[in-house]
Amino acid sequence: MSLAQRRPELRLREGTREPASLAPAMIEACRAASLQIGGPTLPRLGITSTIRGEGRTSVALAMARVQREDYGRSVLLVDLDFDNPKLAGLCGCRAWPGLAELSRGALLGDVEQPVADGITLIAAGAPDGSAPRIITDIQRGEVLERAAKDYDVLIADLPPLLGCTFGQAVAAWFPDLLLVVRTRVTPVARIREATAHLPVEPKVLLNGAHSDLPRWLRNLTGR
């Protein structure tokens, strides 16, 4: 029996709404990317980007849907972008309590929110102006490990690699990374700068046309 079958259903909370609809093309792109990074065996995935505005949060929700709908897995979505959290709004959930409160001792059941059948969200919560401190507490307290133990896969919406003081540090927590690139928008030099010191080579999901991508970036996409 899988974790998805064993896990009890969470009830919708007052004030929540339906998650945002996602373009079929994005779902298909995430389906192809999922196969490249483990498919039904993927335990933990971080979704990042070079800069803001590349579609990272939508991709995180789309990857969760693929893991649930294609493989029947239970999914825990978490928002680690404490500077500009957007995942709760996209999922139709409350912005808090979330990871920040969990790192300060809140109960897991108080911060979990159902998004859809088999998909649960832990929002970023309210960091109270000290995002780097929350990141440190999450790592020291093994908060993600404890939260994810009853789920088949953890998918995290990470902060961008550039323009965030803890973007690179949080990306290093994940053995599998997906870098969302909005082509014709993100300068290639910035992509190189963002990925130069990552401990793992990310897979790249292209958000837009890609005919003008340089060869080194096309190689990362598997195209």
C-alpha angles and dihedrals in degrees: 000000000000125000087250090062095045100046115096118237118259118224122237111257125230111268096029125121140190117295118256118273116250128215114258089231090059092050090051092048090051090047090057092044091050091057090054094054104043108295109206093005097056109122103181134008133183119204112205141158139200095245137355123283099043098115098260097143094049089050091053091056092044092052089051090054092049092051091049102038099038100037105020092236127154109244132203113199117197131184114219096168097104093166094061112004114190106154097089092054092048090050094048092245137125119274093228156076094039145122094332091057092042090055088054094053106277117149117261092233090057094058102039115100126185115237099175137329106314096001121102129182133210106191124212092256124198113318092187092226096304108095096154089053091052090050090052092049092049091053097043093045094045086231096163092049092052094045095048100045094098095047132079095225138013118212118187130197100216130196117258117277093236126046094027123091094218102032096105094042094053092045088058090065092070125076089197120048131180115200113204112212123188100206121223087023108061113065112238091228090059092050090053091049092049097049100037096094103031113128091225132037108248126222112238126230112197116219102197138357116343108185092113098051117127117249095251091057094044087055091057091053093054090237 
